[in-house]
Amino acid sequence: MNIGGLSERIKLYEHVVTEEDAGFGATYDWVERAEAWAQVRRPRIQTGNMIGSADALMLTQGFTLRSRKDISKGWRVEYKGEMYEVLHIDRSVSGEITLTTRSAEAMP
């Protein structure tokens, strides 16, 4: 990994229970777990079909950072004021991970 390529600051958030179930369901919130230096990858556009509709486009954004074991699918990444949902974590390269994300605003 080229450490010099990790030039952008991101924040990592986990969706956690903030109040236990008191008969009305638990309360959840996004809690900041870490800040990290990352390399922001070029966005990718993927096409696909949605059930019962025409072609759909999904824009994904990649972030490469030093290896961490605490991140999992469903976490969120904040980058320049935009929120992204972690869809996939590539751990195939030693010492680094690449997060594939999509805009959290685009979530169903």
Gaussian input, Z-matrix of N, CA and C with variables (Angstrom, degrees):
# hf/3-21g

backbone

0 1
 N
 C     1     B1
 C     2     B2     1     A1
 N     3     B3     2     A2     1     D1
 C     4     B4     3     A3     2     D2
 C     5     B5     4     A4     3     D3
 N     6     B6     5     A5     4     D4
 C     7     B7     6     A6     5     D5
 C     8     B8     7     A7     6     D6
 N     9     B9     8     A8     7     D7
 C    10    B10     9     A9     8     D8
 C    11    B11    10    A10     9     D9
 N    12    B12    11    A11    10    D10
 C    13    B13    12    A12    11    D11
 C    14    B14    13    A13    12    D12
 N    15    B15    14    A14    13    D13
 C    16    B16    15    A15    14    D14
 C    17    B17    16    A16    15    D15
 N    18    B18    17    A17    16    D16
 C    19    B19    18    A18    17    D17
 C    20    B20    19    A19    18    D18
 N    21    B21    20    A20    19    D19
 C    22    B22    21    A21    20    D20
 C    23    B23    22    A22    21    D21
 N    24    B24    23    A23    22    D22
 C    25    B25    24    A24    23    D23
 C    26    B26    25    A25    24    D24
 N    27    B27    26    A26    25    D25
 C    28    B28    27    A27    26    D26
 C    29    B29    28    A28    27    D27
 N    30    B30    29    A29    28    D28
 C    31    B31    30    A30    29    D29
 C    32    B32    31    A31    30    D30
 N    33    B33    32    A32    31    D31
 C    34    B34    33    A33    32    D32
 C    35    B35    34    A34    33    D33
 N    36    B36    35    A35    34    D34
 C    37    B37    36    A36    35    D35
 C    38    B38    37    A37    36    D36
 N    39    B39    38    A38    37    D37
 C    40    B40    39    A39    38    D38
 C    41    B41    40    A40    39    D39
 N    42    B42    41    A41    40    D40
 C    43    B43    42    A42    41    D41
 C    44    B44    43    A43    42    D42
 N    45    B45    44    A44    43    D43
 C    46    B46    45    A45    44    D44
 C    47    B47    46    A46    45    D45
 N    48    B48    47    A47    46    D46
 C    49    B49    48    A48    47    D47
 C    50    B50    49    A49    48    D48
 N    51    B51    50    A50    49    D49
 C    52    B52    51    A51    50    D50
 C    53    B53    52    A52    51    D51
 N    54    B54    53    A53    52    D52
 C    55    B55    54    A54    53    D53
 C    56    B56    55    A55    54    D54
 N    57    B57    56    A56    55    D55
 C    58    B58    57    A57    56    D56
 C    59    B59    58    A58    57    D57
 N    60    B60    59    A59    58    D58
 C    61    B61    60    A60    59    D59
 C    62    B62    61    A61    60    D60
 N    63    B63    62    A62    61    D61
 C    64    B64    63    A63    62    D62
 C    65    B65    64    A64    63    D63
 N    66    B66    65    A65    64    D64
 C    67    B67    66    A66    65    D65
 C    68    B68    67    A67    66    D66
 N    69    B69    68    A68    67    D67
 C    70    B70    69    A69    68    D68
 C    71    B71    70    A70    69    D69
 N    72    B72    71    A71    70    D70
 C    73    B73    72    A72    71    D71
 C    74    B74    73    A73    72    D72
 N    75    B75    74    A74    73    D73
 C    76    B76    75    A75    74    D74
 C    77    B77    76    A76    75    D75
 N    78    B78    77    A77    76    D76
 C    79    B79    78    A78    77    D77
 C    80    B80    79    A79    78    D78
 N    81    B81    80    A80    79    D79
 C    82    B82    81    A81    80    D80
 C    83    B83    82    A82    81    D81
 N    84    B84    83    A83    82    D82
 C    85    B85    84    A84    83    D83
 C    86    B86    85    A85    84    D84
 N    87    B87    86    A86    85    D85
 C    88    B88    87    A87    86    D86
 C    89    B89    88    A88    87    D87
 N    90    B90    89    A89    88    D88
 C    91    B91    90    A90    89    D89
 C    92    B92    91    A91    90    D90
 N    93    B93    92    A92    91    D91
 C    94    B94    93    A93    92    D92
 C    95    B95    94    A94    93    D93
 N    96    B96    95    A95    94    D94
 C    97    B97    96    A96    95    D95
 C    98    B98    97    A97    96    D96
 N    99    B99    98    A98    97    D97
 C   100   B100    99    A99    98    D98
 C   101   B101   100   A100    99    D99
 N   102   B102   101   A101   100   D100
 C   103   B103   102   A102   101   D101
 C   104   B104   103   A103   102   D102
 N   105   B105   104   A104   103   D103
 C   106   B106   105   A105   104   D104
 C   107   B107   106   A106   105   D105
 N   108   B108   107   A107   106   D106
 C   109   B109   108   A108   107   D107
 C   110   B110   109   A109   108   D108
 N   111   B111   110   A110   109   D109
 C   112   B112   111   A111   110   D110
 C   113   B113   112   A112   111   D111
 N   114   B114   113   A113   112   D112
 C   115   B115   114   A114   113   D113
 C   116   B116   115   A115   114   D114
 N   117   B117   116   A116   115   D115
 C   118   B118   117   A117   116   D116
 C   119   B119   118   A118   117   D117
 N   120   B120   119   A119   118   D118
 C   121   B121   120   A120   119   D119
 C   122   B122   121   A121   120   D120
 N   123   B123   122   A122   121   D121
 C   124   B124   123   A123   122   D122
 C   125   B125   124   A124   123   D123
 N   126   B126   125   A125   124   D124
 C   127   B127   126   A126   125   D125
 C   128   B128   127   A127   126   D126
 N   129   B129   128   A128   127   D127
 C   130   B130   129   A129   128   D128
 C   131   B131   130   A130   129   D129
 N   132   B132   131   A131   130   D130
 C   133   B133   132   A132   131   D131
 C   134   B134   133   A133   132   D132
 N   135   B135   134   A134   133   D133
 C   136   B136   135   A135   134   D134
 C   137   B137   136   A136   135   D135
 N   138   B138   137   A137   136   D136
 C   139   B139   138   A138   137   D137
 C   140   B140   139   A139   138   D138
 N   141   B141   140   A140   139   D139
 C   142   B142   141   A141   140   D140
 C   143   B143   142   A142   141   D141
 N   144   B144   143   A143   142   D142
 C   145   B145   144   A144   143   D143
 C   146   B146   145   A145   144   D144
 N   147   B147   146   A146   145   D145
 C   148   B148   147   A147   146   D146
 C   149   B149   148   A148   147   D147
 N   150   B150   149   A149   148   D148
 C   151   B151   150   A150   149   D149
 C   152   B152   151   A151   150   D150
 N   153   B153   152   A152   151   D151
 C   154   B154   153   A153   152   D152
 C   155   B155   154   A154   153   D153
 N   156   B156   155   A155   154   D154
 C   157   B157   156   A156   155   D155
 C   158   B158   157   A157   156   D156
 N   159   B159   158   A158   157   D157
 C   160   B160   159   A159   158   D158
 C   161   B161   160   A160   159   D159
 N   162   B162   161   A161   160   D160
 C   163   B163   162   A162   161   D161
 C   164   B164   163   A163   162   D162
 N   165   B165   164   A164   163   D163
 C   166   B166   165   A165   164   D164
 C   167   B167   166   A166   165   D165
 N   168   B168   167   A167   166   D166
 C   169   B169   168   A168   167   D167
 C   170   B170   169   A169   168   D168
 N   171   B171   170   A170   169   D169
 C   172   B172   171   A171   170   D170
 C   173   B173   172   A172   171   D171
 N   174   B174   173   A173   172   D172
 C   175   B175   174   A174   173   D173
 C   176   B176   175   A175   174   D174
 N   177   B177   176   A176   175   D175
 C   178   B178   177   A177   176   D176
 C   179   B179   178   A178   177   D177
 N   180   B180   179   A179   178   D178
 C   181   B181   180   A180   179   D179
 C   182   B182   181   A181   180   D180
 N   183   B183   182   A182   181   D181
 C   184   B184   183   A183   182   D182
 C   185   B185   184   A184   183   D183
 N   186   B186   185   A185   184   D184
 C   187   B187   186   A186   185   D185
 C   188   B188   187   A187   186   D186
 N   189   B189   188   A188   187   D187
 C   190   B190   189   A189   188   D188
 C   191   B191   190   A190   189   D189
 N   192   B192   191   A191   190   D190
 C   193   B193   192   A192   191   D191
 C   194   B194   193   A193   192   D192
 N   195   B195   194   A194   193   D193
 C   196   B196   195   A195   194   D194
 C   197   B197   196   A196   195   D195
 N   198   B198   197   A197   196   D196
 C   199   B199   198   A198   197   D197
 C   200   B200   199   A199   198   D198
 N   201   B201   200   A200   199   D199
 C   202   B202   201   A201   200   D200
 C   203   B203   202   A202   201   D201
 N   204   B204   203   A203   202   D202
 C   205   B205   204   A204   203   D203
 C   206   B206   205   A205   204   D204
 N   207   B207   206   A206   205   D205
 C   208   B208   207   A207   206   D206
 C   209   B209   208   A208   207   D207
 N   210   B210   209   A209   208   D208
 C   211   B211   210   A210   209   D209
 C   212   B212   211   A211   210   D210
 N   213   B213   212   A212   211   D211
 C   214   B214   213   A213   212   D212
 C   215   B215   214   A214   213   D213
 N   216   B216   215   A215   214   D214
 C   217   B217   216   A216   215   D215
 C   218   B218   217   A217   216   D216
 N   219   B219   218   A218   217   D217
 C   220   B220   219   A219   218   D218
 C   221   B221   220   A220   219   D219
 N   222   B222   221   A221   220   D220
 C   223   B223   222   A222   221   D221
 C   224   B224   223   A223   222   D222
 N   225   B225   224   A224   223   D223
 C   226   B226   225   A225   224   D224
 C   227   B227   226   A226   225   D225
 N   228   B228   227   A227   226   D226
 C   229   B229   228   A228   227   D227
 C   230   B230   229   A229   228   D228
 N   231   B231   230   A230   229   D229
 C   232   B232   231   A231   230   D230
 C   233   B233   232   A232   231   D231
 N   234   B234   233   A233   232   D232
 C   235   B235   234   A234   233   D233
 C   236   B236   235   A235   234   D234
 N   237   B237   236   A236   235   D235
 C   238   B238   237   A237   236   D236
 C   239   B239   238   A238   237   D237
 N   240   B240   239   A239   238   D238
 C   241   B241   240   A240   239   D239
 C   242   B242   241   A241   240   D240
 N   243   B243   242   A242   241   D241
 C   244   B244   243   A243   242   D242
 C   245   B245   244   A244   243   D243
 N   246   B246   245   A245   244   D244
 C   247   B247   246   A246   245   D245
 C   248   B248   247   A247   246   D246
 N   249   B249   248   A248   247   D247
 C   250   B250   249   A249   248   D248
 C   251   B251   250   A250   249   D249
 N   252   B252   251   A251   250   D250
 C   253   B253   252   A252   251   D251
 C   254   B254   253   A253   252   D252
 N   255   B255   254   A254   253   D253
 C   256   B256   255   A255   254   D254
 C   257   B257   256   A256   255   D255
 N   258   B258   257   A257   256   D256
 C   259   B259   258   A258   257   D257
 C   260   B260   259   A259   258   D258
 N   261   B261   260   A260   259   D259
 C   262   B262   261   A261   260   D260
 C   263   B263   262   A262   261   D261
 N   264   B264   263   A263   262   D262
 C   265   B265   264   A264   263   D263
 C   266   B266   265   A265   264   D264
 N   267   B267   266   A266   265   D265
 C   268   B268   267   A267   266   D266
 C   269   B269   268   A268   267   D267
 N   270   B270   269   A269   268   D268
 C   271   B271   270   A270   269   D269
 C   272   B272   271   A271   270   D270
 N   273   B273   272   A272   271   D271
 C   274   B274   273   A273   272   D272
 C   275   B275   274   A274   273   D273
 N   276   B276   275   A275   274   D274
 C   277   B277   276   A276   275   D275
 C   278   B278   277   A277   276   D276
 N   279   B279   278   A278   277   D277
 C   280   B280   279   A279   278   D278
 C   281   B281   280   A280   279   D279
 N   282   B282   281   A281   280   D280
 C   283   B283   282   A282   281   D281
 C   284   B284   283   A283   282   D282
 N   285   B285   284   A284   283   D283
 C   286   B286   285   A285   284   D284
 C   287   B287   286   A286   285   D285
 N   288   B288   287   A287   286   D286
 C   289   B289   288   A288   287   D287
 C   290   B290   289   A289   288   D288
 N   291   B291   290   A290   289   D289
 C   292   B292   291   A291   290   D290
 C   293   B293   292   A292   291   D291
 N   294   B294   293   A293   292   D292
 C   295   B295   294   A294   293   D293
 C   296   B296   295   A295   294   D294
 N   297   B297   296   A296   295   D295
 C   298   B298   297   A297   296   D296
 C   299   B299   298   A298   297   D297
 N   300   B300   299   A299   298   D298
 C   301   B301   300   A300   299   D299
 C   302   B302   301   A301   300   D300
 N   303   B303   302   A302   301   D301
 C   304   B304   303   A303   302   D302
 C   305   B305   304   A304   303   D303
 N   306   B306   305   A305   304   D304
 C   307   B307   306   A306   305   D305
 C   308   B308   307   A307   306   D306
 N   309   B309   308   A308   307   D307
 C   310   B310   309   A309   308   D308
 C   311   B311   310   A310   309   D309
 N   312   B312   311   A311   310   D310
 C   313   B313   312   A312   311   D311
 C   314   B314   313   A313   312   D312
 N   315   B315   314   A314   313   D313
 C   316   B316   315   A315   314   D314
 C   317   B317   316   A316   315   D315
 N   318   B318   317   A317   316   D316
 C   319   B319   318   A318   317   D317
 C   320   B320   319   A319   318   D318
 N   321   B321   320   A320   319   D319
 C   322   B322   321   A321   320   D320
 C   323   B323   322   A322   321   D321

   B1=1.4433
   B2=1.5182
   B3=1.3030
   B4=1.4558
   B5=1.5242
   B6=1.3356
   B7=1.4618
   B8=1.5258
   B9=1.3259
   B10=1.4618
   B11=1.5180
   B12=1.3461
   B13=1.4565
   B14=1.5196
   B15=1.3379
   B16=1.4618
   B17=1.5238
   B18=1.3186
   B19=1.4639
   B20=1.5219
   B21=1.3295
   B22=1.4598
   B23=1.5251
   B24=1.3178
   B25=1.4673
   B26=1.5252
   B27=1.3381
   B28=1.4635
   B29=1.5257
   B30=1.3455
   B31=1.4586
   B32=1.5182
   B33=1.3315
   B34=1.4569
   B35=1.5234
   B36=1.3452
   B37=1.4607
   B38=1.5204
   B39=1.3505
   B40=1.4592
   B41=1.5268
   B42=1.3438
   B43=1.4627
   B44=1.5256
   B45=1.3260
   B46=1.4593
   B47=1.5252
   B48=1.3205
   B49=1.4640
   B50=1.5246
   B51=1.3302
   B52=1.4596
   B53=1.5212
   B54=1.3385
   B55=1.4590
   B56=1.5144
   B57=1.3229
   B58=1.4645
   B59=1.5224
   B60=1.3036
   B61=1.4604
   B62=1.5279
   B63=1.3434
   B64=1.4688
   B65=1.5208
   B66=1.3361
   B67=1.4539
   B68=1.5098
   B69=1.3325
   B70=1.4606
   B71=1.5257
   B72=1.3019
   B73=1.4583
   B74=1.5179
   B75=1.3095
   B76=1.4650
   B77=1.5252
   B78=1.3221
   B79=1.4614
   B80=1.5284
   B81=1.3164
   B82=1.4654
   B83=1.5238
   B84=1.3271
   B85=1.4562
   B86=1.5270
   B87=1.3336
   B88=1.4587
   B89=1.5232
   B90=1.3343
   B91=1.4601
   B92=1.5229
   B93=1.3347
   B94=1.4666
   B95=1.5171
   B96=1.3420
   B97=1.4660
   B98=1.5229
   B99=1.3531
   B100=1.4654
   B101=1.5166
   B102=1.3239
   B103=1.4591
   B104=1.5186
   B105=1.3244
   B106=1.4624
   B107=1.5219
   B108=1.3227
   B109=1.4599
   B110=1.5217
   B111=1.3221
   B112=1.4630
   B113=1.5250
   B114=1.3212
   B115=1.4619
   B116=1.5282
   B117=1.3087
   B118=1.4554
   B119=1.5254
   B120=1.3128
   B121=1.4637
   B122=1.5110
   B123=1.2899
   B124=1.4587
   B125=1.5295
   B126=1.3486
   B127=1.4695
   B128=1.5271
   B129=1.3463
   B130=1.4670
   B131=1.5183
   B132=1.3151
   B133=1.4638
   B134=1.5132
   B135=1.3421
   B136=1.4567
   B137=1.5197
   B138=1.3108
   B139=1.4627
   B140=1.5122
   B141=1.3098
   B142=1.4581
   B143=1.5069
   B144=1.3054
   B145=1.4548
   B146=1.5110
   B147=1.3084
   B148=1.4553
   B149=1.5234
   B150=1.3031
   B151=1.4591
   B152=1.5280
   B153=1.3301
   B154=1.4549
   B155=1.5143
   B156=1.3284
   B157=1.4620
   B158=1.5225
   B159=1.2869
   B160=1.4663
   B161=1.5258
   B162=1.3256
   B163=1.4571
   B164=1.5253
   B165=1.3087
   B166=1.4622
   B167=1.5221
   B168=1.3115
   B169=1.4586
   B170=1.5174
   B171=1.3389
   B172=1.4547
   B173=1.5198
   B174=1.3076
   B175=1.4489
   B176=1.5201
   B177=1.3433
   B178=1.4622
   B179=1.5202
   B180=1.3171
   B181=1.4636
   B182=1.5151
   B183=1.3234
   B184=1.4627
   B185=1.5165
   B186=1.3288
   B187=1.4629
   B188=1.5216
   B189=1.3373
   B190=1.4585
   B191=1.5229
   B192=1.3312
   B193=1.4523
   B194=1.5218
   B195=1.3170
   B196=1.4632
   B197=1.5181
   B198=1.3085
   B199=1.4596
   B200=1.5224
   B201=1.3283
   B202=1.4640
   B203=1.5157
   B204=1.3142
   B205=1.4581
   B206=1.5240
   B207=1.3253
   B208=1.4548
   B209=1.5231
   B210=1.3056
   B211=1.4672
   B212=1.5280
   B213=1.3325
   B214=1.4634
   B215=1.5186
   B216=1.3343
   B217=1.4633
   B218=1.5157
   B219=1.3175
   B220=1.4564
   B221=1.5218
   B222=1.3402
   B223=1.4600
   B224=1.5196
   B225=1.3077
   B226=1.4593
   B227=1.5188
   B228=1.3322
   B229=1.4529
   B230=1.5248
   B231=1.3240
   B232=1.4639
   B233=1.5111
   B234=1.3309
   B235=1.4640
   B236=1.5221
   B237=1.3187
   B238=1.4675
   B239=1.5292
   B240=1.3282
   B241=1.4524
   B242=1.5153
   B243=1.3325
   B244=1.4626
   B245=1.5287
   B246=1.3280
   B247=1.4618
   B248=1.5233
   B249=1.3377
   B250=1.4547
   B251=1.5221
   B252=1.3360
   B253=1.4594
   B254=1.5250
   B255=1.3312
   B256=1.4639
   B257=1.5292
   B258=1.3425
   B259=1.4606
   B260=1.5214
   B261=1.3437
   B262=1.4668
   B263=1.5251
   B264=1.3270
   B265=1.4621
   B266=1.5159
   B267=1.3284
   B268=1.4667
   B269=1.5221
   B270=1.3278
   B271=1.4602
   B272=1.5322
   B273=1.3316
   B274=1.4612
   B275=1.5261
   B276=1.3224
   B277=1.4648
   B278=1.5273
   B279=1.3243
   B280=1.4591
   B281=1.5280
   B282=1.3329
   B283=1.4572
   B284=1.5202
   B285=1.3361
   B286=1.4574
   B287=1.5198
   B288=1.3191
   B289=1.4602
   B290=1.5184
   B291=1.3249
   B292=1.4569
   B293=1.5167
   B294=1.3228
   B295=1.4493
   B296=1.5237
   B297=1.3303
   B298=1.4548
   B299=1.5216
   B300=1.3252
   B301=1.4571
   B302=1.5221
   B303=1.3202
   B304=1.4693
   B305=1.5228
   B306=1.3093
   B307=1.4496
   B308=1.5272
   B309=1.3170
   B310=1.4642
   B311=1.5289
   B312=1.3139
   B313=1.4625
   B314=1.5204
   B315=1.3399
   B316=1.4523
   B317=1.5257
   B318=1.3380
   B319=1.4641
   B320=1.5273
   B321=1.3508
   B322=1.4772
   B323=1.5126
   A1=108.74
   A2=116.14
   A3=122.23
   A4=107.72
   A5=116.50
   A6=121.26
   A7=110.74
   A8=117.31
   A9=120.98
   A10=112.52
   A11=116.83
   A12=120.51
   A13=112.91
   A14=117.02
   A15=121.19
   A16=107.94
   A17=115.93
   A18=120.47
   A19=114.94
   A20=117.24
   A21=120.73
   A22=109.82
   A23=116.41
   A24=121.65
   A25=109.25
   A26=116.06
   A27=121.38
   A28=108.86
   A29=115.86
   A30=122.22
   A31=107.77
   A32=116.09
   A33=122.35
   A34=109.46
   A35=116.44
   A36=122.44
   A37=110.83
   A38=114.98
   A39=121.69
   A40=108.38
   A41=116.35
   A42=122.74
   A43=107.07
   A44=117.47
   A45=121.09
   A46=111.65
   A47=115.09
   A48=121.47
   A49=107.63
   A50=116.75
   A51=120.27
   A52=111.81
   A53=116.08
   A54=121.15
   A55=107.71
   A56=116.15
   A57=120.59
   A58=111.11
   A59=115.36
   A60=122.93
   A61=110.31
   A62=115.27
   A63=120.73
   A64=109.13
   A65=115.66
   A66=120.31
   A67=113.59
   A68=117.26
   A69=121.17
   A70=111.99
   A71=118.00
   A72=122.11
   A73=110.03
   A74=115.92
   A75=121.65
   A76=109.96
   A77=115.69
   A78=122.42
   A79=107.87
   A80=115.88
   A81=121.76
   A82=109.85
   A83=115.21
   A84=120.35
   A85=108.63
   A86=115.77
   A87=121.27
   A88=108.26
   A89=115.82
   A90=122.17
   A91=108.68
   A92=116.04
   A93=119.93
   A94=109.01
   A95=116.12
   A96=121.65
   A97=112.98
   A98=117.16
   A99=118.81
   A100=110.85
   A101=113.77
   A102=121.82
   A103=105.67
   A104=116.68
   A105=119.88
   A106=110.08
   A107=114.98
   A108=120.72
   A109=107.42
   A110=116.54
   A111=120.35
   A112=110.84
   A113=113.73
   A114=121.07
   A115=105.43
   A116=116.43
   A117=121.02
   A118=107.58
   A119=115.53
   A120=121.74
   A121=111.01
   A122=115.91
   A123=121.96
   A124=109.13
   A125=118.28
   A126=120.15
   A127=111.24
   A128=115.54
   A129=121.55
   A130=108.83
   A131=114.94
   A132=120.68
   A133=107.42
   A134=115.75
   A135=121.43
   A136=108.25
   A137=115.40
   A138=119.58
   A139=109.32
   A140=115.12
   A141=120.52
   A142=109.25
   A143=116.34
   A144=121.51
   A145=109.52
   A146=114.96
   A147=120.04
   A148=106.98
   A149=117.09
   A150=121.18
   A151=109.79
   A152=115.21
   A153=120.70
   A154=115.12
   A155=117.90
   A156=118.43
   A157=110.16
   A158=114.51
   A159=121.26
   A160=110.12
   A161=115.99
   A162=121.35
   A163=110.65
   A164=115.28
   A165=121.89
   A166=108.40
   A167=116.01
   A168=121.76
   A169=108.76
   A170=115.70
   A171=119.87
   A172=107.76
   A173=115.58
   A174=122.25
   A175=107.98
   A176=116.87
   A177=120.27
   A178=109.33
   A179=114.51
   A180=122.23
   A181=107.80
   A182=117.26
   A183=121.27
   A184=111.91
   A185=115.69
   A186=123.05
   A187=107.35
   A188=117.74
   A189=122.09
   A190=108.41
   A191=116.30
   A192=121.07
   A193=109.77
   A194=115.64
   A195=119.33
   A196=109.71
   A197=115.45
   A198=121.71
   A199=111.96
   A200=115.15
   A201=123.64
   A202=107.36
   A203=117.64
   A204=121.20
   A205=112.58
   A206=117.76
   A207=120.40
   A208=114.67
   A209=119.18
   A210=121.76
   A211=109.85
   A212=116.61
   A213=120.42
   A214=109.72
   A215=115.17
   A216=120.45
   A217=108.97
   A218=115.86
   A219=120.10
   A220=113.45
   A221=117.15
   A222=119.27
   A223=107.80
   A224=117.02
   A225=121.82
   A226=110.49
   A227=113.81
   A228=122.58
   A229=107.06
   A230=116.29
   A231=120.38
   A232=107.55
   A233=115.51
   A234=121.32
   A235=107.89
   A236=115.86
   A237=122.66
   A238=112.02
   A239=116.06
   A240=121.04
   A241=115.54
   A242=118.51
   A243=123.01
   A244=109.18
   A245=116.15
   A246=121.34
   A247=110.05
   A248=115.88
   A249=123.50
   A250=109.16
   A251=116.53
   A252=122.29
   A253=109.31
   A254=117.99
   A255=122.23
   A256=108.86
   A257=115.73
   A258=122.32
   A259=112.33
   A260=116.70
   A261=121.20
   A262=108.84
   A263=115.87
   A264=121.88
   A265=108.30
   A266=116.17
   A267=122.14
   A268=108.05
   A269=116.28
   A270=122.23
   A271=111.32
   A272=117.26
   A273=121.21
   A274=114.30
   A275=118.87
   A276=121.93
   A277=108.08
   A278=116.42
   A279=121.34
   A280=111.06
   A281=115.57
   A282=120.51
   A283=115.18
   A284=117.50
   A285=119.37
   A286=110.93
   A287=115.06
   A288=121.51
   A289=108.03
   A290=115.80
   A291=120.98
   A292=107.92
   A293=115.13
   A294=121.69
   A295=108.88
   A296=117.09
   A297=121.45
   A298=105.84
   A299=116.45
   A300=121.11
   A301=110.86
   A302=114.72
   A303=120.55
   A304=106.84
   A305=114.92
   A306=119.86
   A307=109.91
   A308=117.22
   A309=120.85
   A310=109.88
   A311=118.64
   A312=122.33
   A313=110.80
   A314=117.12
   A315=121.66
   A316=113.18
   A317=116.45
   A318=120.11
   A319=109.97
   A320=115.92
   A321=118.32
   A322=111.43
   D1=136.76
   D2=175.50
   D3=-87.27
   D4=103.59
   D5=-176.98
   D6=-58.65
   D7=-32.57
   D8=179.06
   D9=-63.73
   D10=-20.82
   D11=178.57
   D12=-77.52
   D13=-13.76
   D14=179.01
   D15=-85.95
   D16=76.93
   D17=-170.78
   D18=-111.93
   D19=0.99
   D20=-178.47
   D21=-116.16
   D22=139.54
   D23=-179.30
   D24=-92.79
   D25=129.77
   D26=176.52
   D27=-125.72
   D28=160.46
   D29=173.82
   D30=-117.45
   D31=142.76
   D32=-179.10
   D33=-113.38
   D34=132.15
   D35=-176.64
   D36=-124.43
   D37=143.05
   D38=176.00
   D39=-116.66
   D40=143.25
   D41=177.85
   D42=-87.94
   D43=112.65
   D44=-174.55
   D45=-129.14
   D46=159.07
   D47=175.07
   D48=-73.60
   D49=124.36
   D50=178.19
   D51=-102.29
   D52=-20.66
   D53=176.39
   D54=-144.02
   D55=128.15
   D56=-179.04
   D57=-66.43
   D58=159.76
   D59=179.65
   D60=-60.79
   D61=121.82
   D62=177.60
   D63=-115.81
   D64=33.84
   D65=-178.79
   D66=95.23
   D67=-11.27
   D68=-179.33
   D69=-116.37
   D70=7.96
   D71=-177.05
   D72=97.12
   D73=150.06
   D74=-179.82
   D75=-72.33
   D76=156.10
   D77=176.40
   D78=-103.69
   D79=131.67
   D80=-179.33
   D81=-115.77
   D82=154.47
   D83=175.40
   D84=-154.30
   D85=162.20
   D86=176.71
   D87=-89.46
   D88=124.28
   D89=-178.07
   D90=-115.12
   D91=128.12
   D92=178.13
   D93=-68.71
   D94=125.78
   D95=-179.02
   D96=-104.28
   D97=-28.42
   D98=-177.00
   D99=-166.95
   D100=160.48
   D101=166.40
   D102=-115.93
   D103=146.28
   D104=-177.95
   D105=-148.63
   D106=155.01
   D107=171.85
   D108=-86.51
   D109=137.04
   D110=-176.41
   D111=-141.29
   D112=159.62
   D113=169.54
   D114=-101.10
   D115=125.05
   D116=-179.39
   D117=-89.82
   D118=120.97
   D119=-178.96
   D120=-82.03
   D121=163.85
   D122=176.87
   D123=-67.80
   D124=132.99
   D125=178.47
   D126=-60.34
   D127=150.52
   D128=177.45
   D129=-121.47
   D130=144.50
   D131=175.54
   D132=-109.80
   D133=126.20
   D134=178.84
   D135=-117.57
   D136=138.97
   D137=177.10
   D138=-105.08
   D139=154.20
   D140=179.02
   D141=-169.55
   D142=178.76
   D143=178.36
   D144=-111.18
   D145=139.89
   D146=173.14
   D147=-102.27
   D148=147.16
   D149=-177.93
   D150=-59.02
   D151=125.93
   D152=175.80
   D153=75.06
   D154=15.16
   D155=178.95
   D156=-144.53
   D157=-178.62
   D158=-178.52
   D159=-78.29
   D160=-170.69
   D161=178.59
   D162=-57.24
   D163=147.71
   D164=177.89
   D165=-126.07
   D166=149.53
   D167=176.37
   D168=-113.11
   D169=140.78
   D170=174.21
   D171=-129.11
   D172=125.33
   D173=178.27
   D174=-95.42
   D175=122.24
   D176=178.08
   D177=-113.31
   D178=152.01
   D179=-179.25
   D180=-126.73
   D181=134.02
   D182=179.12
   D183=-106.57
   D184=144.98
   D185=175.87
   D186=-132.51
   D187=125.06
   D188=176.30
   D189=-106.89
   D190=131.75
   D191=-179.91
   D192=-145.12
   D193=171.20
   D194=177.55
   D195=-60.01
   D196=148.89
   D197=-175.42
   D198=-56.97
   D199=135.97
   D200=175.91
   D201=-140.22
   D202=144.19
   D203=179.43
   D204=-99.84
   D205=-11.50
   D206=-173.77
   D207=-85.74
   D208=-12.13
   D209=-177.57
   D210=-84.24
   D211=141.91
   D212=176.15
   D213=-142.11
   D214=168.25
   D215=177.93
   D216=-54.93
   D217=146.13
   D218=179.01
   D219=94.03
   D220=-17.50
   D221=174.38
   D222=-65.35
   D223=171.78
   D224=176.01
   D225=-125.48
   D226=151.95
   D227=176.79
   D228=-118.27
   D229=132.19
   D230=172.87
   D231=-106.05
   D232=126.78
   D233=179.44
   D234=-139.78
   D235=118.81
   D236=-179.79
   D237=51.56
   D238=43.36
   D239=176.12
   D240=80.74
   D241=-2.37
   D242=178.57
   D243=-103.17
   D244=144.08
   D245=179.12
   D246=-104.76
   D247=137.88
   D248=-179.99
   D249=-129.04
   D250=140.59
   D251=177.14
   D252=-92.96
   D253=133.38
   D254=178.52
   D255=-77.12
   D256=117.76
   D257=179.20
   D258=-96.32
   D259=-33.43
   D260=-174.58
   D261=-152.84
   D262=147.62
   D263=176.71
   D264=-124.36
   D265=116.55
   D266=178.98
   D267=-94.57
   D268=113.93
   D269=179.82
   D270=-110.25
   D271=21.05
   D272=-172.89
   D273=-75.31
   D274=-16.32
   D275=179.52
   D276=-105.52
   D277=126.15
   D278=-178.62
   D279=-60.60
   D280=132.16
   D281=174.92
   D282=87.36
   D283=-3.27
   D284=179.40
   D285=-147.09
   D286=160.38
   D287=172.45
   D288=-132.07
   D289=150.46
   D290=173.86
   D291=-120.52
   D292=123.71
   D293=178.88
   D294=-95.98
   D295=125.87
   D296=172.32
   D297=-96.84
   D298=125.26
   D299=-174.58
   D300=-131.65
   D301=166.45
   D302=169.99
   D303=-134.80
   D304=160.20
   D305=-179.79
   D306=-56.89
   D307=131.30
   D308=179.88
   D309=-66.69
   D310=-22.22
   D311=178.02
   D312=-72.10
   D313=-22.25
   D314=-177.74
   D315=-87.41
   D316=-0.47
   D317=-176.67
   D318=-70.92
   D319=142.37
   D320=179.53
   D321=-69.69

